[in-house]
């Protein structure tokens, strides 16, 4: 999920031939509910955006794992381990 609009997501899906749906949260409603919409700082410039996070939710809707401030390297392995647990 990102703050990008549906049109942007459709371009991204087409570019990378993704076999799944991307969710759009243009108004940051879900991002705020999951406490992912945060003030950020880059080169002294403050702005609001999404803190990269992953939530593992089981089929019953129960939150099983939370990963905050996600870095790409090794993250897929961490998520797979959480899914197997």
Protein Blocks (a to p, Z undefined) as FASTA:
>chain_A
ZZbdfklmmmmmmmnopabdcdddfkommmmmnopaccddeehiacdddddddddddfko
pafbdcehiafehmlmmmmmmmmZZ
